[in-house]
Amino acid sequence: MEAPDVVSVAKGHPRYLTRRTGIRYLEMAVGAILFLILLQLALGYDVLDGGFWSRFAGTYARGFIGTLTYTAVVIPVSAVIGFFGGWARVTRHRVLSWPVAVFVDFFRGIPPLVLVIFAYLFGPDFLPQQLYSRGMALTIAALAIAFHSAAYQVEIFRAGFQSIPRGQMEAAEALGMSRWQTMRHVILPQTFRLSLPPLGNEFATVIKDTSLIGIVGASEMVALGQEFNQQVLISGTGPLVWIFAVWTIIALTYFAITFLVTRLLLGLEHRYHTPGLEAISL
């Protein structure tokens, strides 16, 4: 009998960890191990080197926690702004749609690195003096990344709202549903489902964009990895191959985080799948 796959899950068997999925994860793990082994053979270093980890483990832990913290701030803030901004873009009230259009054009038109620098340097000037601190400046820099991502998510949600045929709203009104009931039971579920695939791509991008906060001194993986490498180069207390090991570990960590987030969103796609819309939601 053929192992159950994603399609069978969508057709009424809500089992996300199927045999085929488990085999796929096992293949990825084996591939990652083989990749590390080949790198060790080619470059002559040991990824389990005790001397390396005794010096790098603390730095890596602080950077990993910092990256997760900024990600936990950026993704929810950007998603909330993106959703309500997308809704405002499709309303008939220009007092709502016009400011959001300006927001989208502004934050999409400026590189995120420039936004981070300006937010860190000048953002605290708009706060009361008693609230000023370096931690607050870094938080504002993280919010700049969130606003940049939100500008793209506004358009994602706008496309989701506009993908719903007007005939469905008219049919709901004909059935006696109020405007709020139509939005809750007809429009929002479909918009949410249609927006999930592009949101997965945007979330993967914004996770990696959090590394830009390191340019202003944030304690995240890329910044602390660069700091560790500079110590190795200046002090000469470790082999140069440690530099490659650091960036390999950081790259694999980012891959693991983005993979986890995108798989969670894929699980939501299957969870909210509607029979008859396979060509859209799968």
C-alpha positions in Angstrom: 0.0 0.0 0.0 1.3 3.4 -0.9 2.3 5.6 2.0 -0.1 8.5 2.7 0.9 11.8 1.3 -0.1 15.4 1.6 -3.1 14.9 -0.7 -4.5 12.1 1.5 -4.1 14.3 4.5 -6.0 17.1 2.8 -8.9 14.7 1.9 -9.8 14.1 5.4 -7.0 12.5 7.3 -5.5 15.2 9.5 -2.1 13.4 10.0 0.7 15.8 9.4 3.6 13.5 10.1 3.0 10.8 7.5 5.4 8.0 6.6 6.5 9.9 3.4 7.0 13.1 5.4 9.1 11.2 8.0 11.2 9.7 5.2 11.7 13.2 3.7 12.9 14.6 7.1 15.2 11.6 7.5 16.7 12.2 4.1 17.3 15.8 4.9 19.1 14.9 8.2 21.3 12.4 6.5 22.1 14.9 3.7 23.1 17.5 6.3 25.3 15.1 8.1 27.0 14.0 4.9 27.5 17.6 3.9 29.3 18.3 7.2 31.4 15.3 6.8 32.5 16.3 3.3 33.3 19.8 4.6 35.4 18.4 7.4 37.3 16.1 5.0 37.9 18.9 2.5 38.9 21.6 5.0 40.5 19.5 7.6 38.6 20.6 10.7 36.4 18.9 13.2 32.9 20.3 13.8 33.0 18.6 17.3 36.4 20.3 18.2 36.3 20.8 21.9 38.6 23.8 21.7 36.3 25.5 19.2 33.1 24.9 21.1 34.5 25.9 24.4 35.1 29.4 23.0 32.2 29.6 20.6 29.3 28.0 22.5 28.5 31.0 24.7 28.7 33.4 21.8 26.5 31.2 19.7 23.9 30.8 22.5 23.7 34.6 23.0 23.4 35.1 19.2 20.7 32.4 18.8 18.6 33.8 21.6 19.0 37.3 20.2 17.9 36.2 16.7 14.8 34.4 18.1 13.9 37.4 20.2 14.0 39.8 17.3 12.2 37.3 15.2 9.5 37.0 17.9 9.1 40.8 17.7 9.2 41.4 14.0 6.9 38.7 12.7 3.8 39.3 14.9 4.1 43.1 14.5 4.5 42.9 10.7 1.7 40.4 10.4 -0.8 42.5 12.4 0.1 45.7 10.5 0.0 43.8 7.2 -3.4 42.4 7.8 -5.1 45.6 8.9 -3.3 47.5 6.3 -4.5 45.1 3.6 -8.0 45.5 4.8 -7.7 49.3 4.8 -6.4 49.1 1.2 -9.6 47.6 -0.1 -12.0 49.8 1.8 -14.0 52.5 0.1 -12.9 55.1 2.6 -9.9 57.0 1.2 -9.1 58.4 4.7 -7.9 54.8 5.4 -6.6 53.6 2.1 -4.6 56.6 1.1 -2.3 56.7 4.2 -1.7 53.0 3.9 -0.8 53.4 0.3 1.8 56.0 1.3 3.1 53.7 4.0 3.6 50.9 1.5 5.3 53.0 -1.1 7.6 54.6 1.5 8.8 51.4 3.3 9.0 49.3 0.2 11.1 52.0 -1.5 13.9 52.2 1.1 16.5 49.4 1.7 15.9 47.7 5.1 19.5 48.4 6.1 19.0 52.2 5.7 15.8 51.9 7.7 17.6 50.1 10.5 20.3 52.8 10.7 17.9 55.7 10.7 15.6 54.0 13.2 18.5 53.3 15.6 20.0 56.8 15.3 16.9 59.0 15.2 14.0 56.9 16.4 14.7 57.5 20.1 14.5 61.3 19.5 10.7 60.9 19.2 10.4 59.3 22.6 10.3 61.0 26.0 13.8 61.4 27.5 13.1 59.0 30.4 12.4 56.2 28.0 15.6 56.5 26.1 18.1 53.6 26.3 20.2 51.6 24.0 17.8 48.6 24.3 15.0 50.9 23.2 17.0 52.1 20.2 17.6 48.4 19.2 13.9 47.7 19.6 13.0 50.6 17.3 15.5 49.2 14.8 13.7 45.9 14.9 10.4 47.7 14.4 11.9 49.2 11.3 12.4 45.7 9.9 8.8 44.9 10.9 7.5 48.0 9.1 9.5 47.1 6.0 8.0 43.6 6.0 4.6 44.9 6.8 4.6 47.0 3.6 4.9 43.8 1.6 2.4 41.9 3.7 -0.2 44.7 3.2 -0.1 43.9 -0.5 -0.3 40.1 0.2 -3.4 40.6 2.3 -4.8 43.1 -0.2 -4.5 40.5 -3.0 -6.1 37.9 -0.7 -9.1 40.2 0.0 -9.5 41.1 -3.7 -9.3 37.5 -4.8 -12.7 36.8 -3.2 -15.5 37.2 -5.9 -18.0 39.9 -5.1 -20.7 37.4 -5.9 -19.9 35.6 -2.6 -20.6 38.8 -0.6 -23.9 39.3 -2.5 -24.9 35.7 -1.9 -24.2 36.1 1.8 -26.3 39.3 2.0 -29.1 37.4 0.1 -29.0 34.8 2.9 -29.5 37.5 5.5 -26.0 37.6 6.9 -24.8 40.9 8.3 -21.7 42.6 7.0 -19.7 41.4 10.1 -21.0 37.8 9.6 -20.0 37.9 5.9 -16.6 39.1 6.8 -16.1 36.6 9.6 -17.5 33.4 7.9 -17.0 34.1 4.2 -14.2 36.7 3.5 -11.7 36.2 6.2 -11.3 32.4 6.1 -10.6 32.5 2.3 -8.3 35.5 2.6 -6.3 33.8 5.3 -6.0 30.6 3.3 -5.0 32.4 0.0 -2.4 34.6 1.8 -0.6 31.8 3.6 1.8 30.7 0.7 3.2 34.2 0.0 3.3 34.9 3.8 5.6 31.8 4.2 8.0 33.4 1.7 7.9 36.8 3.4 8.4 35.3 6.9 11.4 33.4 5.6 12.8 36.6 4.2 12.2 38.7 7.4 13.8 36.1 9.6 17.1 36.5 7.7 16.6 40.3 7.6 16.8 40.4 11.4 20.6 39.9 10.9 20.7 43.6 9.6 20.0 44.8 13.2 23.5 43.6 14.0 24.9 46.5 12.0 23.9 48.8 15.0 25.3 46.5 17.6 22.5 44.1 18.3 23.4 40.7 19.9 22.3 38.4 17.2 24.0 35.5 15.4 25.6 37.3 12.5 27.0 40.2 14.6 28.4 37.9 17.3 29.7 35.5 14.7 31.6 38.3 13.1 32.9 39.5 16.4 34.1 35.9 17.2 35.9 35.7 13.8 37.6 39.0 14.4 38.9 37.8 17.8 40.3 34.7 16.1 42.0 36.8 13.4 43.5 39.4 15.8 44.5 37.1 18.6 45.6 34.2 16.5 44.4 31.8 19.2 42.6 29.5 16.8 43.0 28.1 13.3 41.5 30.1 10.4 39.3 27.2 9.6 37.2 28.1 12.6 35.9 31.1 10.6 34.4 28.8 8.1 33.0 26.6 10.9 31.3 29.7 12.4 29.5 30.7 9.2 28.5 27.1 8.5 26.8 26.8 11.9 25.1 30.2 11.5 23.9 29.3 8.0 22.5 25.9 9.2 20.8 27.6 12.1 19.0 30.2 9.9 18.0 27.3 7.6 16.5 25.4 10.5 14.5 28.4 11.8 13.1 29.3 8.3 12.3 25.7 7.6 10.4 25.3 10.9 8.4 28.5 10.3 7.5 27.6 6.7 6.5 24.1 7.7 4.3 25.5 10.4 2.6 27.7 7.8 2.3 24.7 5.5 0.6 22.8 8.3 -1.9 25.7 8.6 -2.6 25.5 4.9 -3.6 21.9 5.3 -5.5 22.6 8.5 -7.7 25.2 6.8 -7.9 23.5 3.4 -11.4 23.5 1.9 -12.4 20.5 -0.3 -13.0 21.6 -3.8 -10.2 24.2 -3.7 -7.3 21.8 -4.1 -5.8 23.8 -7.0 -5.7 26.9 -4.9 -4.7 25.7 -1.4 -2.3 22.9 -2.3 
